[in-house]
């Protein structure tokens, strides 16, 4: 592989017509230019300069090499400029995966701010549950994963990933609007022990575990009557009087179903922890760093609006 410095030297000699002029153009000494040319001749096994009076003349081999050097050096310069633009957030792409209920309440605002701050960086967004998102993150097919994980701030595992805690998303009690407990501002879970419950199949793993653990701490296991595929469907079941549910605040979206009452949990309030996760190698790259910051700010604004 050719040394780029030597390619610059042979091109400069061909362009300027002399060793001294090439040295002046490159801010080298004439002896340094001659040394580089001798090394390049040895490397290529070809005579590149021949004596011509008191100066030198480029051989056909030097002319050929200089022609190709021009294209190579131009490509290198383009690569350097593109890398600088990527570092400065002037180009590139950020690929984000988010669990479904983060999509409507958290992600849109973060993406809007990101596009305003880095308008030349493309965005890709896919919806995926935690296990798939983390697998895709490790394989390099996404850059940022927004996930629910079974640990809170200060308890992240040392598993080779970089995390930022976005929020502890509190669960709310969702009741039929005419339910007797809907008159209260907050509901104790133990008062729901004999109710029929609505489960949500799109909330596997740690989300469902939060509900089960909260009910067990209250002294009972929830008796599930039906299972909905998504939280909006679960609200519909509750509105129809088919049971009660615990729903994360993020999953309630901009407005609850008209037929339900949403109440805080009194006492020990269950939460699910939402994290933004990336790889350490790219965490400080401007586009990824910007995305993480925008997600944190969107989460803070979301919680402030619900206070």
N, C-alpha and C positions, 0 to 999 in steps of 0.2 A: 504494500500500500504506500502510495506516495506521501511524503511529508508536505503538508500544505504550505509551510514557509518556503520550501524550495520551489514549489509551483509558483508562488508569488514572485520569487526572484526571477525565474526564467521568463515569466510573462512580462515583468518589468523591463528586463533587458531587451526583449523583442519589441516592446512598445516604445522604449526610449532610444534604442539603438546603441547603447553603450553601458559598460559596467558602472562608470562613475555616475551617469544620469540615473541609472536604476538605483544606485545606492542613495542618491539624494532623494528620490521619490519615496523610498522605503524607510528613510532615516537610518540607514545602515552605513558602515564604512565600506569603501571599495574592497578592502581585504576580506571583510565578512561576506560580501556578495560573491567574491571569487571562491571563497571556501565553500559556500553553499552550492555553487555550481559544480565544483569538483566532486562534492559528495553526491550530487544528483547524477553526474556522469557515471560515477562508480555504481550507483544504485541501478541505473538503467542499462549500463554496459554500452553506452552510446556517446560519441563525441557530440557535444551540444554547441560549443563555441570554437571557432577557428580564427587564427590570426589574420588580420586584414590591415596592412600598413601598421600604424601605431595603435590601432584598436583591435576590436574583435568583430566577427560576423557570426550571426546565428546560423547553424546548419539546418537542413531540412528537418532533422529530428527535433531540433529546438523549436522550429516554427510549428510543427505538428503538436508538440507537447504544450506550447503556449496557447494554441487554439483550444485544446481540450481543457487546459488549466482555467481559461476564462469561464467556461461553462461550469466547471467544478466549483470555482471560487464564488461564482454568482449564486449557485445552489446553496453553498454553505452560508452565504450572507442572508439569503432568504430564510434559511432554517433558523439562524440566529435571531432575525427580526420576528419570525413567527413565535419563537420561544419567549422572546421578550414581551410580545403582545399577549401571550397566554399568561405569563406571570403577572402582567399588569391588568388582567381581566378585560382585555380588548378583543379577545376571541376565545373560542373553546366551547365546551359542552359540559353540563353537569347533569348526571342521570340520578334521579331520585325515586325511591320506592317508599310508599306509605301504606299503613294499614287502613282499611276502608273508612272508619269513622274519623280518622285524622284528615281525610280528604276534604270534607265539606266545611269544617270549622277552623282548621289550623293552617293547612297547607296553602290554600288560595291566597291568603293575605301575605304569607311569606314569599310566595312566588312573584306576586305583584311588586313587592318592594325590591326583590332581587332583580327583576327585569328593569326596574327604574334605575337601580344603581349600576348594573352591568348589562346594558342593553344589547351588547354584541356577543354575549355568551348565550348559546342555545340551551334550552331546558327540555329534558325528557322526564315524564312522570308516569310511573306505573303503580298499580294497586297490588299489594301483596301482603300476606300475613308475615309475622315475625320470623319464623323459621326460614321461609323462602327468601325473605329480604336479606337476612344475615348470610345465607348461603351465596346469594348473588353478589353481596358485598365482598365476601372473601374471594370469590372467583374473578372479581374485577368487572362484572357486567353492569354494576351500578356504583355510584360514588357516595351517596348518602342514603341511609335507611332510617325511616321513622318507624319506631317499633314500640310495642308494649313489652316490658320485661319484669320479671318477678323480684325486683329489688329496687330500693329507693336511692336517693342521692347519698353519695358517700359509701355505697356498698357495691359498686360495679366490680365485676370480676377482672382479673388480669388474664385476658384471653387474646391479647394481641390486637384488640380493636380500640378505637378512640371514641369516647362517648361524651355527650353533653346532655344533662338532665333537662328536659323541657318543662314538665309539670307533673304533679301528682293529681291525676284527673279524678275528682270525687264522684262517687256513685250517688244517684238520686233515687228515691222511692217513687215509682210511677203507679198511680192508683186510678181506678175508674172515677170520673168526676163526681159521681154521686155517692162515693164510698164514705162511710162515717168518719174515717180517719183523714179524709181530705179537708176536714175543717181545721185540722192542726197545721201549724207552721213547720213542725218537724215531727217525724215519726220514729218511734223506737222500734227496732226490728223485732223485738220479742212480741210486739203486738200483732205481727204478721205471721206468727208461727203456725196458725191454723188456716191460713189462706192458701188458695191454689196459686201456683207460681207459673210464670211464663219464662221459659229458657230461650236462649239465642244460640243457634248453631254456629253463627259466624263469629262467635266470641269464645274460641276454644282456649285451652291452656290456662295461662295465668289470669286472664280476664274472668273466666268462669270460676277459677279457684278463689279469687277475691270474694266473689259472692258467696260461695260455699263456706269459706272460712269465717266471713262476717256473721253468717247465720248460725254457724256452730258456736261462735263466741257468745251469741245471744241465747244459746241453749236448744237449738233445733236444727234439723236438716230440712231444707225447702222441699215441699211436695210439688213436683212439676206436673202441671196439667197439660200444657202444650209446649211445643218448641217452634219458635219462629226462625226463619232463615236470616233475617236482618233486624236491626233495632226498630226501624220504622214499622215493620210488620208486627213486632212485639207490642209497640204502642197501640196499633190497631186492635190487637187481641185484648189488651187491657181496656181500651175504650169500649169494647163490646161486652165487658164484664166477665171475661173468661179467666181472669186472674190478676195478679200483681207482678211487678218486676222491679229489679234494680238495674238502672241504666246509667252508664257513665255520662258525665256532663257533655263531653265532646260529641257523644252519639246522639244527644238530644237535638243537635243542630240549632238552626236559628230560631225555631219555634216548635214547641211540643204539639202533639196531636190535640185537636180541639176537644176531644172527648176524655182527656186524661187530666189528672192533677199531679203536678210534680212537687215533691216535698223533700226537704233535707232529711238526712238520717241524724237523729239525735244520738248523743253519746259517741261511741266508737265509730267514726265515719270511715267506711271502706273507700280505698282509692286504688287506681291502677297507675303505675309509673310509666310515663312516656319519655322515650329517649331519642335523640338523634345520634346516629352511629356512622363512623367512617373509618377508613384505614389511616394509621399514623403517617404513612408515607405521603398522603395527599391532604392531610388535615390543615396544613398551613398554606396550601395553594390558595390564591386569592378567591377564585370562584367558590371553592368548597368552604373556605373560611367565611365568606359572605353568606352562603346558604345557611350555615350553622347559626350565625348571628341573627339572621332574619327569622329563622324558626324560633329561636329563643325569645326574640322580641314579640313575635306573633303570639306565642304561648303566654307571655306576661300580659299582653293586652287582653287576651281571651279571659284569663282569670280575673283581671281587674274589672272587666265588664260584667262578670257574674257575681261580683262581691255584693 
